[in-house]
């Protein structure tokens, strides 16, 4: 039987480059597992931090070592799209774009793969773009009536371009949200660039910092809540997993807490009532459909235990995919082991493209 060739695309030009490598290594191992080895051949493709695509020995070396590499540009060649080393796209039957953050999870790569008319795992252009931009995402959630925290959308020009506007903007945020509040770049993942503001001085500094990451910024009201997560799997008829919970000792779930061993713990299943779990699962599917996601997504929630409220936080259309990441762990709790989950995602990609595996 001819093996299906899986293009494993990882690395990328975002702050989550190393996270992407870790996810790709786990997926490569799953594709090599006994349950999948007879069906799939892995073709790794690595996008360097400078945006160049590499195939062959270098991506394999990155997968084996888990460390990023930068192959120097040949002298005399301009750093343009035409000069970059692109892989032989025709060699691939199905792509798995294991890319997190901008330039990978935001619809850019998805648009390229769609033009190639080759099936790929995960959401398309619209779902990826909506899932990445927190402001557009919240507008889509509001349209279907999903409850969420209060927020204020801000442009970089409001912060940097007009010194007369900035104090009024801070006044508006204080009046609308109060303190504490959270300032976030709209288009970054893994809690990159997020700050907690407890005062006017911290708010001003947080806005300035967020503006250095993105031209679109979102400021959200702080809530005292438990952080619950739910995995979604499917295309037009998605299913929600067992609900999990993230707990941590730091002030909030920032990048360091998220990726430093021992700083955060997860509980699967979360210790909540059946009614709350069912509500979260239903809302997770609603959110998935609201942004036109496909294949997979992880949906994050705030559960305010004192009032019983469940508020949607965000959707992640290609969540972390290591063996210890929440997404595969939640499905493992439902009886779907990691290799089977990866196989399922490939079949969903073929289904969405109108093909059969």
N, C-alpha and C positions, 0 to 999 in steps of 0.2 A: 504494500500500500504506500502510495506517495505521501510523504509528510507535508502538512500545511506549513508554509514558511511564515513565521511570526516576526515582524519587524519591531524590535524592542527599542523604542526611541526615548532617550533619557539625557539628563544633564540640564542644559538650557541656560538662558540668560536672565535668570532671576536670583533673588536672594535665597531661594530654596533649592539651589543646585545640588548641594550635598544630600538633602532629603530625597531628591529625585534619584540619586545614585543608590541610596539605601533601599528605596522602594523597588527599583529595577532589579537589584540583586535578589531580592526576595521573590519577585515574579519569575526571574530566570530559573531559580531553584525549583519553583513550583512547576514550570514547564518541563523541567528535566526529571521530575518525579515519575515514579513507575506508572502512575495513572495517565500521564500525558506524554511520556517520552516517545511512545510509538506513534503518536499522532502529530507532534509538532517539532519543527526545527527552528531554533532561535537564531535570528540574525540581528545582532546588536548594533545600534547606531548611536553615537555619542555627539551631543551638541556642546561644544566648548563654551566657556563663559564669554568668549569674544564672538560667539554666534556661528562659528564654523562647524560644519557637520563632518564627522569622521566615521568611517566604516573599517572593517578589517580587524587588525590586531589591537589597535588602541582601545576601542570600546570593550573588547574582551578583557584587556588588562585592567581597565577601570572596574569592570564587574568583579574581577577576581580579587583586586586589592581593596575596593571600596573607596579609593582615593581619586580625586579629580586630577586631570592632566591638562596641560596646555602645550600643544605642539606649536612651535613657532611658525609664523607666516613666512613663506618663502620670500626672500628679498626681491624687490622690484615688482611685486604683485600688489595691486591696490586692494584695500579691504572693502570690496564691494560684493554684492550678491553673486555676480557672475564669477568672481574669483574663488568663491568658497567651494569646498569639496562636498558635493551632494552625492548621496548614495544612489545606487541603481534601484530606483523605485519599482521597476517592473519585477524585481526579484521577490517582492513581498506580496503575500496573499492577504494578510490581515496585520494592521498596525496596532500596537499598544503604545500610545503616547504617554509615557510615565513622566509627565512634566507637571510641576506644581508652580503656581504663581503666574505672573505676566510672561508673555512670549511663550506660552505653552499650554496654559489652562484657560486662557481668556478668549479662545476662538481663533487666534491667529494661525496656529499649526493646524487646527481643525479645518480651517478654510482651505489650506494647502492640500490636506489629505482628501478633502471632499472633491477638489478640482481633479485630483488624480483618479477619482472614482474607485478607490480601494477601500474596503471596509476598515473601520477603526473602532477601537473600544472607547466608550464614553460618549459624552454629549457632543452635539454638533456645534455650529457656530453660534447660534442664538443662545442655546442653553449654557454654553461655556462662558459667553460674554456676560449674560445676566448673572450667572453664578459668581463671576469674578468681581463685578462692579457692585459694591455694597449698596450704593444709592439706587441704582436701577433694580437690584434684587429686592430691596424693601418696597419699592413701588409696585413690583409684580406681586409680592406677598399681600400688600394692602388691597390690591385689586380683587383678590379672592377672599378677603376678609380674615386673613391670619393675624392674630394679635401680636404686637411687638412693642419694644420699648420706644419711648419718644426719642426723636432725633432731629438734628439740624444738618442740612447739606450745605457745604461750603466750597467755594472755588479758591484756588491758589491766589488769584488776582485780588480777592477780598482781603487776603492776609498780607501780600507783598506789594501790590501795585499802588494802593491808595491809602496813605496813612490816616486819612480822615474817616475811612470806612471801618478800619480795624477796631477802634474802640466801640463803635456801634454794634459791630458783629459780636464782640464779647458781651456787650449788654444784652443782646438778643439771646445768646446762649444761656447766660445766667438766668434770665427771666423765664425761658422756656424749659430749661432742664435742671438748673441748680447744680449743686455740687454734692458728691463727686460726679464727674462725667468722664467719658472715655473718648479720646480723639484718635481717629484711625484714618490712614490712607485708604481710599475707597477700593483700590485695585491691588492690594498685596495680601498674601496669605501668611499662615504660620505665625500670626501675631506680630509680624515685622512692622516696626514704626508706630506701634500703639503706645499711648501714654495715658495715665490716669491723672486727672486734674482735680485738685481739692481746693484751689484758690484761683484768684484772677491771675496772679503771677505764673502759676503752673499752667493755666489755660493758655496764656499767651505763648509760653515756651513750647507747649505741646502742639499748638497750631503751626508755629514756625517749623518745628521738627517734621510734622506730618507733610507740610507743603514741600519739603525737600525730597519726599518720596513720590508724590503724586499731585497732579493738578486738581484732583477731586478728593475732598476730605469729608468725612462724616463724623459728627459728634453725637454720642449717645448718652442718654441718662443712665446713671449707675443704679443698679438694683441689688438688693441682698437676696441671692437666690442660689439654688443648686444648679449645676451645669450638667445637663443630660444630653445624650446623643442617640441617634437612631440611624441605622444604615438602610439604604433603599437599593433594591436590585430589580432590574427589568427595563422594559421599553414603554409600550403603551399601557400595559397593565402591571405596574410595578408593585412589589411587595416590600413591606417594612420588617425589619429584624427585631429581635429582642432589644430592649432599651438598656443603654449603659450609662454610667455616671463617671465623671472626672472629678477627683478631689485633689486639692493642693494646699500647701501651707503658705505660699507666697501671697502677696497682696492681690494679684490677679494672674490670670493664665497667660503670661507673656511668653516670648520666644525662648528665653532661658529655662523657664519652668517646663515648657512643652518638650524641649529636647535635651534636658539634662537628666541623666539617670537618677532615679530616686526622688525627684522633685514633685512628681505627680503620680497618683494612683488611679486605677480604673476598677470599677465594680460592674460585673456583668453576670446576672441582670442587676439593674439598679434597684435599690430597696425603696420602691414606691408601690402604691396600690395598683391593682389591676385596672381600675378606671383611669388613673393618670397615665399608665403605660399605654393603654388603648388610645387615649386622646393624643398622646405624642406620636404614636404610629400613624394614626389617621392624618395628623397635621404634617408629618414627614412626607407622606404620599402626596398630599395637597401641594406642598412646597415644590416637590419634584416635578409635578405636572405644571405648576404655575410658571416655571422658568423654562419648560420644555427640555428638561434633562433627559438623559438616556443612559442605559447601561448601569451606571452606579452613581451614588452620591451619599454623603454623610450630612445629616441635618442636625444642627445644634440648637438647644433650647435652654431657656431659663425657667426653672420651677420655683416659684415663690411659695414656699411651704406654708407661711403664715396666712396667706389668703387663698391658697389652692390654685392660683393663676399659673398658666403655662404660656410663655411668650416665646415666639420663634426668634432665634438669633441670626443664623445664617445657614446657607447651604454650601457645601464644598463638592464640586463636580468631579474632582479626582483627588480624593483624600489620600493621606499617607498610607502606604500599602506594604509596610514591613510586617513581619510575622507578629510583632507586638503592637501594631497599630490598632486603633479601635475598630475600624471598618471590618477587617477580616476576623477580628476577635468576636465581634457581635454575631457574625454569621456562623462562626465556629460553634458558638453557644446554641445555635439553632440547628446544628448537625451538618453544616456544610464546611468541610475542611478546606484549607488554603488552596491546594492544587485543584480541587473541584470547583472552587469559586472562580479561579482564573479561567478554567475551561468554560464555565458558564458565561463569563464576560465575553469570551471570544465568540461563543455561539450567539449571544445577543447582538454582537457587532455584525455578524453575518445575517441575522434576522432583519436588522434595521436596514441593511443594504440589499435585502431581497435575495439572499443566497442561503444555501444550506451547508452545514459543516459535515 
